[in-house]
Amino acid sequence: MTEEIRLNSSKLGTQEYWNEFYKREINNFQENEEDTGECWFDDSDAENKMIQFILDKLNEDEFPFTHEEIKFLDLGTGNGHLLFQLHEDLEEEYEGQRELKFGFTGVDYSPDSVEFSREIAAKKYPESSFSFDQVDLLAKHNNTFLLDHKQQFDILLDKGTLDAIALNQDPLPDFEGKIGMDAYADQVSQLMHSNSILLITSCNFTEEELIQIITSNKSNSLSVWGKINYPSFQFGGAKGSTICSIAFIKN
Ligand SMILES: C[S@@+](CC[C@H](N)C(=O)[O-])C[C@H]1O[C@@H](n2cnc3c(N)ncnc32)[C@H](O)[C@@H]1O
C-alpha cells in the first residue's frame, strides 16, 4: 500500500481546471496557429528525453516485443504535443533494422483537450493518422475504451498525468475509497499486454516513490524496466533531481 505517499489537493487535480485550461489554449491556437500550447516539464527537456529513450530502444531493437506495428498510447495527452513530436522524430530518426509502422492514440478526460488535439492534428498533420478519445482513466465501470482496448498498446506514455491525478485526494467509491494515484496502475495496466512498456515522467514524486506507487500492488504485474537520467543536484549531503522518468514492464 502507498498510504504514506500523499500530496496536498490542488485545483490541478480537477477536471474543471483542465477544461478551462484547454479552452484557453484552443482560443490561443485559433488566434495564432504557431501557439500549440504548454509543453509540461520543458525546462527539464522531459519530452525530448522520453522520445530519445524510445528511439534508442527502437534503434537498438531492445523492446521486448516483435510486432510490425508499434501502438503508442499517451495517457492524459493534453494538447497531444508528445505524440506529434514523437511522430515527427520517428519519421526522421528511426533507423532500426526492422520495418515498423506506428500507431498514435491519445486519451484525456477533458473534452477540451481532445478537441484541441484533434484540431491540431487536422491543421498541422492532415496526412497522418492520430486518434484522440475522451477517457477518464479512473472510470471503472462502463469504461468502453478500457474494455475495447484491453492489452492493445505496446508503449504507454505519461507526462504529468499521474502527477495531476495525485493532486486529487477524493476517495473513489468504485475503488473501495482508494484515491486516484492508488487506482491508476491497475487501471492502465489493463491496456498493456505482457511485455508492454509504461514510461512515466513525474515532477511530484522521487524515483523511489514512483516505483512504490506503481509496483506495490503486485496484481498489476508491473516492474521496473529502465529509467531516464536527469542532471542531479546535491544539497546537504542528499542527492536529488527535480524530475524523474521510469519505464515499467508488464510481466
Ligand atoms: C499536467 S497535464 C499534462 C498533459 C500532457 N501529458 C503534457 O505533457 O502536456 C495533466 C493531464 O492529465 C489529464 N488528466 C488528469 N486526470 C485524468 C484522468 N483521470 N483521466 C484522463 N486524463 C486525466 C488532464 O486533463 C491533463 O491534460
The ligand as an SDF file (V2000), in Angstrom:
LIG
                    3D

 27 29  0  0  0  0  0  0  0  0999 V2000
   -0.0540   18.2240  -16.3730 C   0  0  0  0  0  0  0  0  0  0  0  0
   -1.1820   17.8650  -17.6740 S   0  0  0  0  0  0  0  0  0  0  0  0
   -0.1080   17.0010  -18.7980 C   0  0  0  0  0  0  0  0  0  0  0  0
   -0.6400   16.9630  -20.2010 C   0  0  0  0  0  0  0  0  0  0  0  0
    0.2790   16.2920  -21.2250 C   0  0  0  0  0  0  0  0  0  0  0  0
    0.5970   14.9190  -20.8390 N   0  0  0  0  0  0  0  0  0  0  0  0
    1.5410   17.0840  -21.4100 C   0  0  0  0  0  0  0  0  0  0  0  0
    2.6210   16.6250  -21.0380 O   0  0  0  0  0  0  0  0  0  0  0  0
    1.4390   18.2140  -21.9210 O   0  0  0  0  0  0  0  0  0  0  0  0
   -2.1800   16.5360  -16.9810 C   0  0  0  0  0  0  0  0  0  0  0  0
   -3.2080   15.9760  -17.9500 C   0  0  0  0  0  0  0  0  0  0  0  0
   -3.8410   14.8530  -17.3570 O   0  0  0  0  0  0  0  0  0  0  0  0
   -5.2140   14.8640  -17.6900 C   0  0  0  0  0  0  0  0  0  0  0  0
   -5.9010   14.0230  -16.6860 N   0  0  0  0  0  0  0  0  0  0  0  0
   -5.9470   14.2110  -15.3460 C   0  0  0  0  0  0  0  0  0  0  0  0
   -6.6730   13.2460  -14.7520 N   0  0  0  0  0  0  0  0  0  0  0  0
   -7.0870   12.3970  -15.7250 C   0  0  0  0  0  0  0  0  0  0  0  0
   -7.8670   11.2100  -15.7420 C   0  0  0  0  0  0  0  0  0  0  0  0
   -8.3940   10.7010  -14.6190 N   0  0  0  0  0  0  0  0  0  0  0  0
   -8.0960   10.6010  -16.9200 N   0  0  0  0  0  0  0  0  0  0  0  0
   -7.5730   11.1210  -18.0670 C   0  0  0  0  0  0  0  0  0  0  0  0
   -6.8360   12.2510  -18.1210 N   0  0  0  0  0  0  0  0  0  0  0  0
   -6.5920   12.8860  -16.9600 C   0  0  0  0  0  0  0  0  0  0  0  0
   -5.5670   16.3610  -17.6520 C   0  0  0  0  0  0  0  0  0  0  0  0
   -6.7580   16.6670  -18.3440 O   0  0  0  0  0  0  0  0  0  0  0  0
   -4.3160   16.9560  -18.3210 C   0  0  0  0  0  0  0  0  0  0  0  0
   -4.4410   17.0070  -19.7090 O   0  0  0  0  0  0  0  0  0  0  0  0
  1  2  1  0
  2  3  1  0
  2 10  1  0
  3  4  1  0
  4  5  1  0
  5  6  1  0
  5  7  1  0
  7  8  2  0
  7  9  1  0
 10 11  1  0
 11 12  1  0
 11 26  1  0
 12 13  1  0
 13 14  1  0
 13 24  1  0
 14 15  1  0
 14 23  1  0
 15 16  2  0
 16 17  1  0
 17 18  1  0
 17 23  2  0
 18 19  1  0
 18 20  2  0
 20 21  1  0
 21 22  2  0
 22 23  1  0
 24 25  1  0
 24 26  1  0
 26 27  1  0
M  CHG  2   2   1   9  -1
M  END
$$$$
